[in-house]
Amino acid sequence: MTAAILVPLVIWSLASLIAIVGGGRETVVGWLARPGVAIPMILLLIALFWHMALAITGG
């Protein structure tokens, strides 16, 4: 299940990061400060760590 959640989140994050390449630190901080970006990024991190924990424990 976590893999199904990770697929769209990873695609979104890669596309978003590619779009801001070349901006400075301020661009990245401003981008992450937006709720429409911060929430999916947090969900990506949670799903990623949950997926890794399941892989480690064999679940």
C-alpha positions as CSV (number, residue, x, y, z in Angstrom):
1,M,0.0,0.0,0.0
2,T,2.8,2.4,0.8
3,A,4.3,1.9,-2.6
4,A,1.0,2.9,-4.3
5,I,1.1,6.1,-2.2
6,L,4.7,6.8,-2.9
7,V,4.4,6.6,-6.7
8,P,2.4,9.8,-7.3
9,L,4.2,11.6,-4.4
10,V,7.6,10.9,-5.8
11,I,6.5,11.9,-9.3
12,W,5.1,15.2,-7.9
13,S,8.2,15.9,-5.8
14,L,10.6,15.2,-8.7
15,A,8.6,17.4,-11.1
16,S,8.4,20.2,-8.5
17,L,12.1,20.1,-7.7
18,I,13.0,20.1,-11.4
19,A,10.8,23.2,-11.8
20,I,12.7,25.2,-9.1
21,V,16.2,24.2,-10.2
22,G,18.4,27.2,-10.4
23,G,16.5,29.2,-7.8
24,G,18.4,30.1,-4.7
25,R,17.9,29.0,-1.1
26,E,15.2,31.7,-0.8
27,T,13.3,30.1,-3.6
28,V,13.4,26.6,-2.0
29,V,12.4,27.9,1.4
30,G,9.6,30.0,-0.1
31,W,8.4,27.0,-2.1
32,L,8.4,24.7,1.0
33,A,6.6,27.4,3.1
34,R,3.5,27.0,0.9
35,P,0.9,24.7,2.5
36,G,0.1,23.1,-0.9
37,V,3.8,22.0,-1.1
38,A,4.6,21.4,2.6
39,I,1.7,18.9,3.1
40,P,2.5,16.6,0.2
41,M,6.2,16.8,1.1
42,I,5.4,15.7,4.7
43,L,3.2,12.9,3.4
44,L,6.0,11.8,1.1
45,L,8.5,11.6,4.0
46,I,6.0,9.8,6.3
47,A,5.2,7.2,3.5
48,L,8.8,6.8,2.6
49,F,9.9,6.1,6.2
50,W,6.9,3.8,6.8
51,H,7.8,1.9,3.6
52,M,11.4,1.5,4.7
53,A,10.3,0.3,8.2
54,L,8.0,-2.3,6.6
55,A,10.9,-3.5,4.4
56,I,13.2,-3.8,7.4
57,T,10.8,-5.7,9.6
58,G,9.5,-7.9,6.8
59,G,6.0,-6.6,7.1
